[in-house]
Amino acid sequence: DDGSLAPIFLRLAWHSSGTYDAATGTGGSNGAGMRFQNEAADPENAGLAPARAFLEPVKRKFPEISYSDLWILAAYVGLEVTGGPVIDFQPGRVDHPDESYWEQMTYGRLPAAEKYCCP
């Protein structure tokens, strides 16, 4: 990638991580829940399918990396190739095996893009 996907990789990582709820310990960058329909359908995740699709060949080539780690790593690389800081990557995130995790989740964990726009 020439850096043009860096912004969408950053957004993918943010949306993956931004669902974390400290009170319940659910959500966050573990799980890679956007692979499944319920989380992918969250209106705030609109437009992220191209980033996930772009990374599929990488996942096929390196099946040992979790989707959760891959999405975060893609954001780190995106930052670096666009002149941002180098961030040490720490692997170990685990993917949800299926969509049953959604029973503990709800939409609305990510702020709507227009939340802080001026009227």
C-alpha positions as a Markdown table, in Angstrom:
| # | Residue | x | y | z |
|---|---|---|---|---|
| 1 | Asp | 0.0 | 0.0 | 0.0 |
| 2 | Asp | 1.3 | 3.5 | -0.8 |
| 3 | Gly | -0.2 | 4.9 | 2.4 |
| 4 | Ser | -3.6 | 5.7 | 0.9 |
| 5 | Leu | -5.2 | 3.0 | 3.1 |
| 6 | Ala | -3.5 | 4.2 | 6.3 |
| 7 | Pro | -6.5 | 6.4 | 7.4 |
| 8 | Ile | -9.0 | 3.5 | 7.0 |
| 9 | Phe | -6.6 | 1.1 | 8.8 |
| 10 | Leu | -6.5 | 3.6 | 11.7 |
| 11 | Arg | -10.2 | 3.9 | 11.7 |
| 12 | Leu | -10.6 | 0.1 | 11.6 |
| 13 | Ala | -8.3 | -0.2 | 14.7 |
| 14 | Trp | -10.1 | 2.6 | 16.5 |
| 15 | His | -13.5 | 1.1 | 15.8 |
| 16 | Ser | -12.2 | -2.3 | 16.9 |
| 17 | Ser | -10.7 | -0.9 | 20.1 |
| 18 | Gly | -13.3 | 1.8 | 20.8 |
| 19 | Thr | -16.1 | -0.7 | 21.7 |
| 20 | Tyr | -14.3 | -1.6 | 25.0 |
| 21 | Asp | -16.5 | -1.2 | 28.1 |
| 22 | Ala | -14.5 | -1.3 | 31.3 |
| 23 | Ala | -17.6 | -1.9 | 33.4 |
| 24 | Thr | -18.3 | -5.2 | 31.8 |
| 25 | Gly | -14.9 | -6.1 | 30.3 |
| 26 | Thr | -16.5 | -6.6 | 26.9 |
| 27 | Gly | -15.7 | -5.2 | 23.5 |
| 28 | Gly | -12.3 | -3.8 | 22.6 |
| 29 | Ser | -9.7 | -4.9 | 20.1 |
| 30 | Asn | -9.8 | -8.5 | 21.2 |
| 31 | Gly | -12.3 | -10.5 | 19.2 |
| 32 | Ala | -12.3 | -8.8 | 15.8 |
| 33 | Gly | -16.1 | -8.8 | 15.9 |
| 34 | Met | -16.6 | -6.8 | 12.8 |
| 35 | Arg | -16.0 | -10.1 | 10.9 |
| 36 | Phe | -19.5 | -11.0 | 11.9 |
| 37 | Gln | -22.8 | -9.4 | 10.7 |
| 38 | Asn | -24.1 | -7.9 | 13.9 |
| 39 | Glu | -21.0 | -5.8 | 14.6 |
| 40 | Ala | -20.3 | -5.1 | 11.0 |
| 41 | Ala | -23.9 | -3.7 | 10.7 |
| 42 | Asp | -23.3 | -1.1 | 13.4 |
| 43 | Pro | -23.8 | 2.2 | 11.4 |
| 44 | Glu | -20.6 | 3.6 | 12.9 |
| 45 | Asn | -18.7 | 0.8 | 11.2 |
| 46 | Ala | -19.9 | 1.8 | 7.8 |
| 47 | Gly | -17.2 | 1.9 | 5.2 |
| 48 | Leu | -14.7 | -0.4 | 7.0 |
| 49 | Ala | -15.4 | -3.5 | 4.8 |
| 50 | Pro | -12.7 | -2.4 | 2.2 |
| 51 | Ala | -10.0 | -2.3 | 4.9 |
| 52 | Arg | -11.0 | -5.7 | 6.2 |
| 53 | Ala | -11.1 | -7.1 | 2.6 |
| 54 | Phe | -7.7 | -5.6 | 1.8 |
| 55 | Leu | -6.2 | -7.5 | 4.8 |
| 56 | Glu | -7.7 | -10.9 | 3.9 |
| 57 | Pro | -4.8 | -11.9 | 1.6 |
| 58 | Val | -2.4 | -11.1 | 4.5 |
| 59 | Lys | -4.4 | -13.2 | 6.9 |
| 60 | Arg | -4.4 | -16.1 | 4.4 |
| 61 | Lys | -0.7 | -15.8 | 4.0 |
| 62 | Phe | -0.1 | -15.6 | 7.7 |
| 63 | Pro | -3.0 | -17.6 | 9.3 |
| 64 | Glu | -1.3 | -17.7 | 12.7 |
| 65 | Ile | -1.9 | -14.0 | 13.3 |
| 66 | Ser | -5.3 | -13.2 | 14.7 |
| 67 | Tyr | -7.6 | -10.8 | 12.9 |
| 68 | Ser | -7.5 | -8.7 | 16.1 |
| 69 | Asp | -3.8 | -8.4 | 15.9 |
| 70 | Leu | -3.7 | -7.9 | 12.2 |
| 71 | Trp | -6.1 | -4.9 | 12.3 |
| 72 | Ile | -4.0 | -3.2 | 15.0 |
| 73 | Leu | -0.7 | -4.0 | 13.2 |
| 74 | Ala | -2.1 | -2.5 | 10.0 |
| 75 | Ala | -2.9 | 0.7 | 11.8 |
| 76 | Tyr | 0.6 | 0.8 | 13.3 |
| 77 | Val | 2.2 | 0.3 | 9.9 |
| 78 | Gly | -0.1 | 2.9 | 8.5 |
| 79 | Leu | 1.1 | 5.4 | 11.0 |
| 80 | Glu | 4.7 | 4.6 | 10.3 |
| 81 | Val | 4.6 | 4.8 | 6.5 |
| 82 | Thr | 2.8 | 8.1 | 6.7 |
| 83 | Gly | 5.5 | 9.7 | 8.8 |
| 84 | Gly | 4.0 | 9.0 | 12.2 |
| 85 | Pro | 5.7 | 7.3 | 15.2 |
| 86 | Val | 6.9 | 3.7 | 15.2 |
| 87 | Ile | 4.9 | 1.9 | 17.8 |
| 88 | Asp | 6.2 | -1.4 | 19.2 |
| 89 | Phe | 3.7 | -4.1 | 18.3 |
| 90 | Gln | 2.5 | -6.4 | 21.1 |
| 91 | Pro | 0.7 | -9.5 | 19.7 |
| 92 | Gly | -1.7 | -11.7 | 21.7 |
| 93 | Arg | -5.2 | -10.5 | 20.9 |
| 94 | Val | -7.6 | -13.4 | 20.4 |
| 95 | Asp | -10.5 | -13.6 | 17.9 |
| 96 | His | -14.0 | -14.5 | 18.8 |
| 97 | Pro | -14.7 | -18.0 | 17.4 |
| 98 | Asp | -18.3 | -17.0 | 16.4 |
| 99 | Glu | -20.9 | -14.3 | 16.9 |
| 100 | Ser | -22.2 | -15.5 | 20.3 |
| 101 | Tyr | -20.2 | -12.8 | 22.0 |
| 102 | Trp | -22.8 | -10.3 | 20.7 |
| 103 | Glu | -25.2 | -11.4 | 23.4 |
| 104 | Gln | -23.2 | -9.1 | 25.8 |
| 105 | Met | -22.9 | -6.2 | 23.4 |
| 106 | Thr | -25.0 | -3.4 | 22.1 |
| 107 | Tyr | -24.8 | -0.8 | 19.4 |
| 108 | Gly | -23.9 | 2.7 | 20.6 |
| 109 | Arg | -20.6 | 2.0 | 22.1 |
| 110 | Leu | -18.9 | 4.1 | 19.4 |
| 111 | Pro | -19.8 | 7.8 | 19.3 |
| 112 | Ala | -21.6 | 8.8 | 16.2 |
| 113 | Ala | -19.4 | 10.7 | 13.7 |
| 114 | Glu | -21.6 | 13.8 | 14.0 |
| 115 | Lys | -21.8 | 13.8 | 17.8 |
| 116 | Tyr | -19.6 | 16.8 | 18.3 |
| 117 | Cys | -20.4 | 18.7 | 15.1 |
| 118 | Cys | -21.7 | 22.2 | 15.5 |
| 119 | Pro | -25.4 | 22.8 | 14.7 |
